Amino acid sequence: GGAVLSMNGSEISIFARMNENAKEKELVAYKTMDILPKFNTAFIDSSSTALALFERLDLSFKTVVTNNLQTALTLCKKRDINLILLGGSVKFNSVSSVGGITLNELSEFHFDLTVCSCSSIKETGAYETSIEQSKIKQKALQNSDKKILVVDNSKFFTSGSFKVASLSEFNYVVTDKKPSEKFLEISNFIY
């Protein structure tokens, strides 16, 4: 009489993630808008939380690079955006490109801003369930002046094996609820 979404450590479909914790992601998006630096070029990862933010922004005459097909389909409807979709092997659930081709293309860019999320946030950093996604985010962060991590409270202390970055590497970590004091000592949290 029903269906259960498998949580076996692989990436969850972006279509499922877009509806999961939607109000929390919207709150994170609005909080991020308040601290968003000016930018001309940005990388947005394959996360539904980052997409919730970029859906609300005026991206006219800005260059936005992503590795996610759903993000590209959503943002391409915006007027005067210079949208670049990275190539590579497309993953079934996340509908995002990953692998050597994606990393090579990503290494050709320098970004004013990278906005990403993660599968898990711990005191030791931001983590992914996919090594491919962690490598994409690492390269984008390496090639970016400003770095913002956007996470709703469901990401704290969940499972994630592949480290993206230490929390101190982000200019801001934006979430919908106040984290513990230990987190507040590590990075600049907005909540």
NURODREN-918982 format. One record per atom (N, C-alpha, C): residue in three letters; x, y, z. Coordinates in steps of 0.001 Angstrom, whole numbers, padded with zeros to 6 digits, always signed. Layout:
BEGIN
ALAXYZ...
This chain:
BEGIN
GLY+000790-001203+000000GLY+000000+000000+000000GLY+000830+001265+000000GLY+002117+001195-000387GLY+002926+002408-000390GLY+004305+002141-000936ALA+005102+003160-000934ALA+006466+003054-001438ALA+007406+003691-000430VAL+008612+003156-000364VAL+009633+003672+000537VAL+010857+004013-000284LEU+011410+005200-000057LEU+012618+005629-000739LEU+013818+004980-000076SER+014602+004265-000858SER+015777+003592-000339SER+016846+004596+000041MET+017430+004447+001221MET+018491+005319+001697MET+019769+004492+001835ASN+020257+003963+000731ASN+021360+003018+000786ASN+022719+003661+000573GLY+022843+004941+000761GLY+024138+005588+000615GLY+024366+006178-000760SER+023545+005831-001740SER+023701+006452-003050SER+022917+007758-003066GLU+023171+008553-004100GLU+022510+009848-004176GLU+021007+009687-004356ILE+020265+010535-003685ILE+018818+010550-003818ILE+018467+011440-004999SER+017448+011070-005743SER+017019+011815-006916SER+016779+013280-006586ILE+017225+014158-007491ILE+016992+015595-007279ILE+015495+015893-007251PHE+014689+015105-007978PHE+013250+015347-007999PHE+012637+015063-006630ALA+013150+014066-005928ALA+012702+013798-004552ALA+013234+014866-003610ARG+014502+015277-003798ARG+015121+016264-002915ARG+014461+017632-003024MET+013931+017971-004202MET+013318+019289-004393MET+012100+019476-003489ASN+011390+018383-003192ASN+010194+018470-002360ASN+010473+018199-000891GLU+011619+017607-000597GLU+011985+017272+000775GLU+012444+018533+001512ASN+011861+018809+002655ASN+012219+019986+003468ASN+012134+021290+002661ALA+011131+021410+001837ALA+011001+022566+000934ALA+010919+023892+001689LYS+010192+023940+002796LYS+010071+025192+003558LYS+011411+025585+004165GLU+012154+024602+004655GLU+013470+024875+005237GLU+014428+025397+004170LYS+014385+024812+002974LYS+015252+025253+001875LYS+014893+026669+001441GLU+013617+026968+001441GLU+013177+028330+001101GLU+013695+029334+002129LEU+013637+028973+003404LEU+014156+029840+004458LEU+015660+030048+004298VAL+016394+028979+003991VAL+017840+029075+003749VAL+018108+029990+002560ALA+017305+029861+001510ALA+017477+030703+000323ALA+017322+032182+000680TYR+016282+032521+001430TYR+016062+033924+001797TYR+017155+034456+002723LYS+017624+033631+003639LYS+018718+034054+004524LYS+019996+034283+003714THR+020230+033464+002720THR+021424+033595+001886THR+021353+034862+001039MET+020181+035210+000573MET+020032+036423-000234MET+020495+037664+000524ASP+020322+037644+001835ASP+020718+038792+002660ASP+022230+038986+002731ILE+023007+037929+002545ILE+024465+038026+002696ILE+025205+037746+001379LEU+024466+037569+000313LEU+025072+037204-000964LEU+025951+038338-001497PRO+027212+038044-001784PRO+028083+039101-002326PRO+027739+039377-003787LYS+028166+040522-004279LYS+027997+040805-005710LYS+028863+039827-006493PHE+028347+039387-007621PHE+029098+038444-008441PHE+028706+038592-009904ASN+029639+038232-010758ASN+029364+038150-012192ASN+029359+036711-012668THR+030182+035864-012034THR+030237+034450-012397THR+030025+033604-011154ALA+029227+032561-011285ALA+028944+031700-010144ALA+028847+030255-010579PHE+029258+029378-009675PHE+029010+027943-009843PHE+027933+027549-008861ILE+026942+026813-009340ILE+025902+026246-008486ILE+025960+024735-008668ASP+026024+024020-007566ASP+026149+022568-007640ASP+024810+021913-007968SER+024740+020618-007781SER+023541+019860-008141SER+022525+019783-007006SER+022633+020663-006031SER+021734+020581-004873SER+020430+021338-005088SER+019388+020796-004490SER+018078+021453-004560SER+018047+022698-003673THR+018875+022766-002641THR+018918+023946-001773THR+019544+025125-002510ALA+020640+024886-003212ALA+021258+025954-004012ALA+020313+026397-005128LEU+019614+025449-005734LEU+018646+025797-006780LEU+017529+026677-006215ALA+017068+026388-004999ALA+016024+027215-004372ALA+016484+028668-004265LEU+017757+028886-003996LEU+018311+030241-003934LEU+018356+030874-005317PHE+018959+030192-006288PHE+019172+030777-007609PHE+017874+030998-008369GLU+016827+030255-008038GLU+015514+030494-008641GLU+014992+031876-008265ARG+015389+032389-007118ARG+014880+033655-006593ARG+015742+034853-006965LEU+016874+034623-007625LEU+017804+035714-007936LEU+017583+036273-009332ASP+017876+037554-009486ASP+017951+038161-010815ASP+019333+037827-011364LEU+019381+036993-012362LEU+020649+036540-012936LEU+020936+037177-014288SER+020293+038284-014557SER+020506+038978-015830SER+021964+039366-015993PHE+022521+038999-017130PHE+023891+039334-017520PHE+024942+038743-016574LYS+024578+037674-015922LYS+025527+036944-015080LYS+025794+035583-015728THR+027002+035071-015504THR+027357+033741-015979THR+027183+032767-014826VAL+026358+031754-015052VAL+026119+030724-014056VAL+026499+029384-014672VAL+027365+028652-013967VAL+027838+027350-014421VAL+027289+026293-013468THR+026802+025201-014017THR+026293+024097-013204THR+026616+022768-013871ASN+026583+021724-013080ASN+026736+020375-013610ASN+025425+019605-013515ASN+024319+020297-013255ASN+023037+019633-013044ASN+022025+019980-014130LEU+021454+018956-014747LEU+020501+019165-015826LEU+019229+019846-015352GLN+018693+019445-014193GLN+017461+020056-013683GLN+017686+021524-013353THR+018838+021837-012785THR+019173+023234-012493THR+019239+024034-013781ALA+019894+023461-014801ALA+019999+024149-016092ALA+018626+024364-016711LEU+017762+023354-016654LEU+016414+023491-017220LEU+015608+024566-016497THR+015787+024662-015195THR+015067+025668-014413THR+015605+027073-014694LEU+016933+027224-014668LEU+017527+028557-014812LEU+017521+029076-016246CYS+017440+028186-017231CYS+017465+028653-018622CYS+016221+029457-018985LYS+015212+029427-018140LYS+013998+030207-018369LYS+014172+031669-017965LYS+015283+031973-017297LYS+015543+033352-016866LYS+016085+034164-018041ARG+015642+035380-018128ARG+016016+036266-019225ARG+017452+036763-019062ASP+018183+036773-020156ASP+019531+037353-020247ASP+020582+036670-019384ILE+020349+035424-018990ILE+021351+034688-018228ILE+022333+034037-019205ASN+023598+034003-018846ASN+024600+033250-019586ASN+024807+031957-018800LEU+024095+030916-019189LEU+024069+029654-018460LEU+024950+028635-019157ILE+025850+028018-018398ILE+026758+027014-018953ILE+026539+025707-018216LEU+026227+024656-018974LEU+026042+023311-018437LEU+027286+022495-018758LEU+027938+021998-017714LEU+029148+021206-017901LEU+028811+019824-018458GLY+029672+019329-019313GLY+029496+017992-019872GLY+030052+016935-018949GLY+029903+015684-019349GLY+030425+014573-018573GLY+029437+013434-018535SER+029738+012454-017717SER+028847+011309-017539SER+027700+011721-016638VAL+026469+011449-017068VAL+025288+011868-016312VAL+024850+010754-015375LYS+024751+011101-014085LYS+024321+010155-013060LYS+022804+010044-013061PHE+022309+008830-012900PHE+020885+008529-012972PHE+020054+009336-011978ASN+020336+009218-010692ASN+019486+009859-009685ASN+019652+011363-009605SER+020874+011827-009644SER+021099+013260-009442SER+020948+014062-010720VAL+020825+013408-011856VAL+020803+014015-013187VAL+021875+015096-013319SER+023056+014767-012849SER+024172+015707-012930SER+025361+015047-013606SER+026163+015890-014261SER+027358+015392-014926SER+028510+015337-013942VAL+029281+014264-014039VAL+030433+014052-013165VAL+031534+013384-013981GLY+032678+013240-013373GLY+033773+012510-013994GLY+034836+013423-014562GLY+035774+012809-015270GLY+036935+013514-015794GLY+036603+014651-016737ILE+035635+014448-017616ILE+035253+015506-018558ILE+034733+016721-017790THR+033877+016473-016807THR+033305+017560-016006THR+034405+018308-015251LEU+035304+017571-014634LEU+036399+018194-013888LEU+037312+018998-014805ASN+037600+018473-015995ASN+038441+019214-016948ASN+037782+020513-017372GLU+036489+020463-017681GLU+035776+021688-018064GLU+035738+022674-016895LEU+035507+022168-015704LEU+035418+023022-014522LEU+036747+023716-014233SER+037843+023077-014550SER+039161+023668-014279SER+039454+024868-015179GLU+038646+025081-016214GLU+038819+026217-017121GLU+038172+027502-016603PHE+037467+027416-015480PHE+036712+028554-014960PHE+037339+029113-013687HIS+037088+030403-013471HIS+037307+031025-012167HIS+035994+031720-011810PHE+035516+031484-010594PHE+034212+031999-010172PHE+034360+033080-009114ASP+033483+034071-009185ASP+033358+035025-008090ASP+032732+034340-006881LEU+031843+033382-007155LEU+031032+032776-006109LEU+030747+031311-006427THR+030859+030468-005420THR+030361+029089-005500THR+029357+028897-004380VAL+028183+028392-004746VAL+027151+028043-003775VAL+026897+026559-003905CYS+027067+025845-002798CYS+026831+024407-002831CYS+026197+023950-001537SER+025686+022742-001565SER+025162+022102-000380SER+025959+020816-000181CYS+025448+019934+000632CYS+026132+018662+000875CYS+025118+017662+001409SER+025529+016410+001455SER+024665+015361+002012SER+024710+015349+003525SER+025857+015757+004065SER+026054+015692+005505SER+026978+016813+005959ILE+026635+017404+007094ILE+027507+018408+007702ILE+027852+017941+009111LYS+029152+017912+009365LYS+029667+017498+010668LYS+030676+018549+011113GLU+031124+018462+012337GLU+032111+019420+012822GLU+033406+019350+012014THR+033661+018203+011421THR+034880+018025+010625THR+034733+018498+009180GLY+033518+018867+008752GLY+033354+019391+007408GLY+032038+019043+006748ALA+031985+019352+005445ALA+030838+019029+004593ALA+031174+017763+003823TYR+030220+016849+003736TYR+030458+015540+003122TYR+029396+015211+002082GLU+029758+014344+001152GLU+028861+013826+000121GLU+028783+012309+000200THR+027724+011740-000372THR+027608+010285-000467THR+028265+009765-001741SER+028654+010671-002622SER+029260+010307-003909SER+030639+010947-004030ILE+031643+010132-004316ILE+032989+010682-004493ILE+033035+011606-005703GLU+032246+011292-006745GLU+032228+012127-007946GLU+031715+013528-007628GLN+030623+013602-006858GLN+030074+014920-006495GLN+031045+015677-005596SER+031716+014974-004690SER+032661+015668-003811SER+033807+016260-004620LYS+034282+015560-005639LYS+035374+016066-006484LYS+034937+017307-007271ILE+033713+017299-007784ILE+033181+018463-008519ILE+033146+019683-007597LYS+032624+019510-006406LYS+032505+020621-005465LYS+033875+021106-005009GLN+034802+020188-004781GLN+036159+020584-004391GLN+036798+021466-005457LYS+036651+021082-006728LYS+037245+021851-007826LYS+036582+023222-007942ALA+035273+023286-007831ALA+034573+024578-007910ALA+034999+025486-006771LEU+035101+024960-005565LEU+035518+025759-004413LEU+036951+026249-004577GLN+037796+025387-005104GLN+039201+025749-005337GLN+039309+026913-006317ASN+038384+026999-007267ASN+038418+028014-008322ASN+037501+029197-008034SER+037181+029431-006761SER+036202+030456-006423SER+036729+031430-005371ASP+036346+032703-005514ASP+036728+033722-004537ASP+035888+033626-003261LYS+034588+033529-003414LYS+033665+033440-002272LYS+032974+032086-002307LYS+032769+031522-001104LYS+032219+030169-000993LYS+031120+030156+000054ILE+029941+029697-000345ILE+028808+029635+000577ILE+028242+028216+000566LEU+028103+027655+001758LEU+027472+026353+001939LEU+026055+026593+002432VAL+025070+026007+001752VAL+023665+026158+002130VAL+023114+024782+002511VAL+022635+024671+003749VAL+022135+023382+004240VAL+020940+023592+005153ASP+019941+022736+005007ASP+018870+022770+005992ASP+019272+021865+007157ASN+018562+021954+008251ASN+018956+021268+009488ASN+018962+019749+009387SER+018313+019175+008375SER+018298+017717+008232SER+019656+017151+007833LYS+020594+017997+007403LYS+021915+017541+006948LYS+022920+017371+008086PHE+022594+017856+009274PHE+023533+017777+010382PHE+023657+016341+010888PHE+024891+015865+010908PHE+025255+014550+011443PHE+024609+013379+010702THR+024270+013563+009439THR+023780+012441+008646THR+024970+011744+007994SER+024686+010748+007189SER+025750+009953+006580SER+026322+010636+005346GLY+027621+010593+005242GLY+028340+011107+004085GLY+029795+010721+004220SER+030339+010019+003270SER+031683+009448+003402SER+032781+010271+002754PHE+032438+011136+001808PHE+033448+011806+000998PHE+033477+013304+001311LYS+034580+013745+001878LYS+034695+015125+002331LYS+034775+016093+001159VAL+033982+017119+001229VAL+034004+018211+000254VAL+035001+019263+000713ALA+034842+019725+001951ALA+035712+020774+002486ALA+035484+020896+003983SER+036450+021475+004660SER+036272+021855+006059SER+035326+023042+006110LEU+034584+023166+007192LEU+033620+024265+007308LEU+034313+025619+007326SER+035532+025661+007819SER+036268+026921+007874SER+036652+027438+006487GLU+036569+026596+005461GLU+036883+027022+004094GLU+035770+027863+003472PHE+034586+027822+004064PHE+033449+028577+003536PHE+033403+029963+004175ASN+033082+030961+003366ASN+032877+032304+003912ASN+031660+032332+004822TYR+030622+031590+004412TYR+029394+031481+005196TYR+028846+030069+005082VAL+028225+029634+006177VAL+027406+028422+006168VAL+026019+028889+006584VAL+025047+028724+005697VAL+023692+029228+005941VAL+022768+028041+006190THR+022028+028112+007294THR+021094+027051+007648THR+019820+027659+008229ASP+018832+026824+008472ASP+017536+027320+008928ASP+017368+027294+010447LYS+018283+026629+011175LYS+018201+026579+012637LYS+019579+026786+013225LYS+019621+027315+014430LYS+020897+027550+015093LYS+021589+026213+015373PRO+022837+026081+014907PRO+023588+024859+015213PRO+024197+024936+016612SER+024829+023860+017025SER+025460+023838+018348SER+026621+024822+018406GLU+027027+025152+019614GLU+028125+026103+019821GLU+029418+025623+019163LYS+029642+024317+019147LYS+030855+023786+018519LYS+030911+024173+017045PHE+029766+024108+016352PHE+029722+024514+014946PHE+029997+026005+014813LEU+029430+026790+015707LEU+029579+028245+015622LEU+031036+028684+015805GLU+031816+027876+016489GLU+033236+028183+016680GLU+034055+027894+015417ILE+033547+027032+014548ILE+034304+026560+013392ILE+034171+027492+012191SER+032975+028000+011938SER+032726+028766+010719SER+031745+029901+010998ASN+031565+030749+009992ASN+030663+031881+010077ASN+029256+031414+009674PHE+028449+031043+010652PHE+027102+030522+010403PHE+026093+031654+010357ILE+025159+031539+009430ILE+023988+032399+009356ILE+022785+031482+009585TYR+021938+031813+010536TYR+020791+030958+010860TYR+019595+031795+011248
